[in-house]
Amino acid sequence: WDETHFGKMGSYYINRTFFFDVHPPLGKMLIGLAGYLSGYDGTFPFQKPGDRYEQHNYMGMRGVRLCRLMFCAFLGSCLVPFAYLTVLELSKSLPAALLTAFILIFDTGCITLSQYILLDPILMFFLMGAVLSMVKCNSCADRPFSASWWFWLSLTGVSLAGAMGVKFVGLFVVLLVGLNTIYDLWDLLGNLSLSLVMFGKHLLARVLCLIVLPLALYTAMFAVHFAVLNRSGPGDGFFSSAFQSQLIGNNLHNVSVPE
């Protein structure tokens, strides 16, 4: 059922048809982009679960074959190296990291979720990307403000925006990174060899990379969402008459609507 739901929204993006959904737009936009890049024309109706795709080129969005762009399957496969690198960084144990990777490789749920047109593999990609980036940034604590430190801190912010941009459940990884950041700053504040000016720089760096950057990216996702979906569709009724007047094909299109 979910593939019918989110596949249809991928088609909406390709056809630039406005719709409304409870989840933020990033996941559906990426599904639509994957379909567009792999040759899907957005014409499959996605009416009910089990309908045959016939000649429609849906494989780019889903991902079962090795000869095409496989978006969801590719992101799902990234979870294995992400988990391996995270556990290796935390434990410094190669057997522990390998065990973690093998557990994910043979996990039936992970394999199943990653081979359909769903938001789950996209969400898990950003969730685990945020955790890996956070752990890598922590490992650079002895060389703050180095290129690698800035890279992993910024990538953590990007991953947080991605997780929140797919589903609001991404708030849990925001909470995790937030608690880790508070602990880190508290530890720095208690370091008497660190000046208040240097502590201020640490605080400012985290505000920029973990608050300002994710919020800017999250806002940009909606800007792209509204710029792409410029044609009338099933989501019109959720918005004001003034907004509907901007949608091509709507009965109010180009009608002067008072504030």
VODRENFI-964591 format. One record per residue (C-alpha): x, y, z; residue in three letters. Coordinates in steps of 0.001 Angstrom, whole numbers, plus 500000, padded with zeros to 6 digits. Example, Ala and Ser with C-alpha at 12.3 -4.5 7.8 and 13.67 -1.06 7.14 Angstrom:
2
512300495500507800ALA;513670498940507140SER;
//
This chain:
259
500000500000500000TRP;502788502465500885ASP;504456501950497511GLU;501156502891495865THR;501012505971498082HIS;504561507297497641PHE;504964506145494043GLY;501925508251493175LYS;503559511251494824MET;506714510657492810GLY;504500510878489722SER;503012514132491026TYR;506473515686491135TYR;507290514522487616ILE;503978515944486353ASN;504346519037488597ARG;500896518371490086THR;500236519944493485PHE;499304517598496350PHE;499224517587500144PHE;500812515024502464ASP;501460514797506206VAL;505198514157505731HIS;507794516780504714PRO;508632516761500983PRO;512256515576500682LEU;511636511820500459GLY;508946512114497789LYS;510986514649495826MET;513956512267495758LEU;511708509397494635ILE;510332511578491844GLY;513845512667490858LEU;515054509060490751ALA;512110508121488545GLY;512712511075486238TYR;516453510326485869LEU;515783506645485163SER;513218507286482439GLY;509888507006484283TYR;507346509365482695ASP;504938509705485628GLY;501951508142483845THR;501363505041486001PHE;498136505647488008PRO;499139503859491263PHE;495448503161491919GLN;495691500123494213LYS;498346497757495599PRO;499206494863493314GLY;498585496603489984ASP;501113495484487367ARG;503509498140486146TYR;503527496576482652GLU;505673498762480350GLN;506193501567482880HIS;509815502119483839ASN;509471502025487628TYR;512735500229488482MET;514737503393489047GLY;512549504382491988MET;512408500913493483ARG;515561498938492782GLY;515799495183492241VAL;517997494923489148ARG;521694495705488885LEU;521595497350485460CYS;519656500508486370ARG;519729503417488776LEU;518262501861491939MET;517450504649494345PHE;515771503070497380CYS;517838499886497145ALA;521066501905496915PHE;520238503971500016LEU;519245500810501877GLY;522560499163500977SER;524425502188502377CYS;523168501288505852LEU;525647498402506019VAL;528864500461505610PRO;527351503219507781PHE;526759500742510610ALA;530183499171510108TYR;532004502516510296LEU;529952503743513269THR;530596500655515385VAL;534255500568514340LEU;534657504194515431GLU;532897503622518750LEU;534411500284519714SER;537715500241517798LYS;536914496554517342SER;536999495056513852LEU;535079491878514877PRO;532308494004516427ALA;532045496172513290ALA;531979493118511003LEU;529330491434513143LEU;527171494566512944THR;527530494700509158ALA;526646491009508724PHE;523594491356510980ILE;522280494146508727LEU;523188492338505494ILE;521018489368506479PHE;518212491336508137ASP;514985490456506331THR;513199493662507341GLY;515986495898506070CYS;516176493985502777ILE;512396494160502297THR;512093497863503085LEU;514941498685500713SER;513470497089497584GLN;510223499035497313TYR;509270502674496657ILE;509138503712500311LEU;510331506559502526LEU;511895504142505035ASP;515249503482503317PRO;515640507212502631ILE;514858508036506263LEU;517230505365507609MET;519980506602505280PHE;519839510092506802PHE;519361508806510361LEU;522424506582510218MET;524327509227508265GLY;523707511678511116ALA;524881509182513745VAL;528013508299511751LEU;528847511980511186SER;528322512752514878MET;530609509910515938VAL;533267510934513409LYS;533068514548514606CYS;533536513386518209ASN;536678511540517156SER;538092514849515879CYS;537647516522519265ALA;541415516650519789ASP;541811518795516655ARG;538890521258516705PRO;538344523618513759PHE;540412521399511475SER;539101520629507977ALA;537928517142508983SER;536216518518512124TRP;534306521106510096TRP;533425518508507445PHE;531889516011509872TRP;530115518724511890LEU;528593520198508725SER;527671516750507406LEU;525894516065510698THR;523778519173510120GLY;523021518172506526VAL;521977514685507668SER;519727516151510367LEU;517978518274507742ALA;517619515202505525GLY;516122513084508309ALA;513651515810509284MET;512890516488505612GLY;511750512900505029VAL;509672512236508159LYS;509131514025511458PHE;510375510905513252VAL;513784512330512326GLY;513330514481515453LEU;514686511547517462PHE;518117511772515837VAL;517977515564516295VAL;517448514870520007LEU;520372512429520055LEU;522741514894518384VAL;521435517688520601GLY;522157515754523801LEU;525601514828522510ASN;526287518500521709THR;525128519665525158ILE;527400517097526810TYR;530292518165524598ASP;529816521880525348LEU;529424521215529077TRP;532707519314529005ASP;534396522196527185LEU;532966524727529661LEU;534533522788532513GLY;537951522800530831ASN;539783525562532746LEU;542563525681530152SER;540033526814527530LEU;539335530546527304SER;535793531892527140LEU;536546533283523676VAL;537499529815522423MET;534420528330524090PHE;532334530966522290GLY;533840529861518988LYS;532907526240519744HIS;529368527305520608LEU;529038529448517470LEU;530339526634515244ALA;527706524249516577ARG;524939526817516258VAL;525882527425512622LEU;526318523764511618CYS;523685522057513767LEU;520925524688513903ILE;521257527328511168VAL;522420524964508389LEU;519705522303508974PRO;516979524958509229LEU;518172526627506010ALA;518206523311504151LEU;514826522301505579TYR;513307525598504427THR;514933525224501003ALA;513233521833500571MET;509827523498500834PHE;510924526264498484ALA;511775523655495853VAL;508566521751496647HIS;506334524766495961PHE;508385525853492941ALA;508080522448491254VAL;504404521771492009LEU;502855524625490021ASN;499864522782488519ARG;496454522234490087SER;496001518880491804GLY;494350516995494701PRO;496001519181497366GLY;494510522512496310ASP;491671522518498831GLY;494016522508501833PHE;495298525976500934PHE;493945529495500645SER;492249530969497587SER;495235533288497109ALA;497556530275496914PHE;495235528380494569GLN;495210531337492179SER;498915530673491518GLN;498353527072490353LEU;498043526437486622ILE;494718524776485804GLY;492961525853488986ASN;489598527619488609ASN;491074530604490428LEU;494260530745488365HIS;495337534364487764ASN;492197535653489468VAL;492755538703491619SER;492188537583495220VAL;492087540281497932PRO;494247539768501017GLU;
//
